[in-house]
Structures are given as structure tokens and as C-alpha cells.
């Protein structure tokens, strides 16, 4: 089974597409690679303020951050649950 969603990574390149460095990862999630790819042009246009001669936008599979899990609530030991 594939990844749950995709994100757009902005890459800064000093020499064409050789030697590219990740400079930003967008927080917007896309449910398919096609939806992500469709958003790369507008995302790159809105995030073109990096100091590199060439910028590329690339869709990457992403994992759900563990911080999104439901928070655990501490219950005192002497409390009945259920």
C-alpha cells in the first residue's frame, strides 16, 4: 500500500538541477500524487523568494506525524475508568 498523502518540497539548485538542496517543505497535504503535481506550479510561484538561481517543486510521499495522534490524558490511579 502506498503513502497516505504527499507534500510539496521546494528544492534550491545552484547548477541547473544538479546539486539541489531542500529549502522548504509545504504543510499542505495531498491525497494523491496527481493532486500534488497539479499544485506544484502555483506553490512554486508563491514560494520563489529563496536565494538560488533555480528552484524546483517536487512531490514527496509523507508519513503522518506522530504528534497528530490523540493526546493521552493522565488519570489518577485511584479513579475508576469505564
C-alpha positions in Angstrom: 0.0 0.0 0.0 1.3 3.5 -0.9 1.7 6.5 1.3 -1.2 8.2 2.9 -0.5 11.6 1.4 2.0 13.7 -0.4 3.6 17.1 0.3 5.5 19.5 -1.9 9.2 20.0 -1.3 10.9 23.2 -2.7 14.4 22.5 -3.9 17.1 25.1 -4.4 19.6 24.3 -7.2 22.9 26.1 -7.7 23.8 24.5 -11.1 20.7 23.6 -13.1 19.1 20.5 -11.5 22.5 19.2 -10.2 23.3 19.7 -6.5 19.8 20.6 -5.3 19.2 21.3 -1.7 15.8 21.1 0.1 14.9 24.6 1.2 11.2 24.1 2.3 8.5 21.6 2.7 5.0 22.8 2.4 2.5 21.8 5.1 -0.4 21.2 2.7 -1.2 17.5 2.2 -2.4 16.0 -1.0 -4.3 12.7 -1.1 -2.8 11.7 -4.4 0.4 12.3 -6.4 -1.8 13.8 -9.2 -3.3 16.4 -6.9 0.1 17.2 -5.5 1.6 17.5 -9.0 -1.3 19.8 -10.1 -0.4 22.2 -7.2 3.4 22.4 -7.8 3.3 25.3 -10.3 1.2 27.6 -8.1 3.1 26.6 -4.9 6.5 27.3 -6.6 5.3 30.7 -7.8 4.1 31.6 -4.3 7.4 30.4 -2.7 10.0 31.8 -5.0 11.9 34.0 -2.5 14.8 31.7 -1.9 18.3 32.7 -2.9 19.0 30.1 -5.6 19.3 30.6 -9.3 16.9 27.6 -9.9 14.0 26.4 -7.8 12.1 23.1 -8.3 8.9 21.8 -6.7 8.8 18.1 -6.1 6.0 15.9 -4.7 7.2 13.5 -2.0 5.4 10.8 -0.1 5.0 11.8 3.6 4.2 10.0 6.8 1.6 11.1 9.2 3.3 13.0 12.1 3.0 11.2 15.4 2.0 14.4 17.0 -1.4 14.1 15.4 -2.4 11.2 17.5 -5.0 11.8 20.1 -3.3 13.2 23.3 -3.1 10.8 26.2 -4.9 12.1 29.3 -3.4 11.2 32.7 -6.0 9.7 35.0 -5.2 9.4 38.7 -4.5 5.8 39.8 -7.4 5.7 42.2 -10.0 6.7 39.6 -12.4 4.2 38.1 -12.4 4.0 34.4 -15.1 2.6 32.1 
